[in-house]
Amino acid sequence: MDIANEESERIEMNRRERDRLKVLYGVIQKERSQKEAARLLRLTTRQVRRLVRRIEDSGDQGLIHRLRGRPSNRRLPAELRQQVLAEYQRCYQGFGPTFGQ
């Protein structure tokens, strides 16, 4: 199994994800045990099994967090944010250069 899949588009990964991928491919290729991978990644063996399954199902893309590039589910409405910023500017006018920025 090759780490770079030429059929898919380019996948942006940070260093931590690339390091995880190397270790998990060792498990997939039977060069490393799940227990050893769990120790190296500071995860449980169950988490290692889940990550390996996601890589097998979705490829390298399966390792990337699914909400990357999307707004948080806990984000407050933009209108509320604007109201809070306006109130800060009204109440704390002149207290610092960063308010409202």
C-alpha positions in Angstrom: 0.0 0.0 0.0 1.5 3.3 -1.1 1.2 6.4 1.1 0.8 8.8 -1.8 -2.2 7.9 -3.9 -1.8 9.4 -7.4 -5.5 9.1 -8.3 -6.7 11.4 -5.5 -6.2 15.1 -5.0 -3.5 16.6 -2.8 -4.2 16.2 0.9 -3.0 18.9 3.3 -1.5 17.3 6.5 0.3 18.7 9.4 3.5 17.1 10.8 1.6 15.2 13.5 -0.8 13.6 11.0 2.1 12.6 8.7 4.0 11.0 11.6 0.8 9.2 12.6 0.3 8.0 9.1 3.9 6.5 8.9 3.3 4.6 12.2 -0.1 3.4 11.2 1.1 2.2 7.8 3.6 0.1 9.7 0.7 -1.6 11.4 -1.2 -2.1 8.1 1.9 -3.6 6.5 2.4 -5.9 9.6 5.8 -4.3 10.3 4.7 -3.0 13.7 2.2 -4.3 16.3 -0.9 -2.3 17.3 0.5 -2.2 20.8 3.8 -0.7 19.7 2.0 1.8 17.5 -0.3 2.8 20.5 2.8 3.3 22.7 4.5 5.5 20.0 1.4 7.6 19.3 0.3 7.7 23.0 -3.1 6.2 22.1 -4.9 3.1 23.2 -4.8 -0.1 21.0 -8.5 0.4 20.4 -7.9 3.9 19.0 -5.1 2.5 16.8 -7.5 -0.1 15.4 -10.1 2.6 14.7 -7.5 4.8 12.9 -6.3 1.8 10.8 -9.8 1.0 9.8 -10.4 4.6 8.7 -7.3 4.6 6.7 -8.3 1.3 5.0 -11.8 2.6 4.3 -11.0 6.2 3.3 -7.3 6.2 2.4 -4.9 8.8 3.8 -7.8 11.3 3.9 -9.4 9.2 6.7 -6.7 10.4 9.1 -7.6 14.1 8.8 -10.2 15.6 11.1 -13.5 15.7 9.4 -14.4 19.2 10.4 -11.2 20.8 9.0 -12.0 23.9 7.0 -15.5 24.1 8.3 -16.9 26.4 11.0 -17.2 24.9 14.5 -20.5 23.3 15.5 -20.4 25.5 18.6 -20.0 28.8 16.8 -22.3 31.5 17.9 -24.4 33.4 15.3 -22.6 36.3 13.5 -25.3 38.7 14.7 -24.6 37.9 18.3 -20.9 38.4 17.8 -21.5 41.8 16.2 -23.7 42.8 19.2 -21.1 41.8 21.7 -18.3 43.7 19.8 -20.5 46.8 19.6 -21.2 46.6 23.3 -17.5 46.3 24.1 -16.7 49.3 21.9 -19.4 51.3 23.6 -18.5 50.4 27.2 -14.7 50.2 26.9 -14.0 52.9 24.3 -10.4 54.0 24.5 -9.2 51.1 26.7 -7.1 49.4 24.0 -6.3 49.2 20.3 -7.6 45.6 19.9 -11.2 45.9 20.8 -13.4 45.4 17.7 -10.6 44.1 15.5 
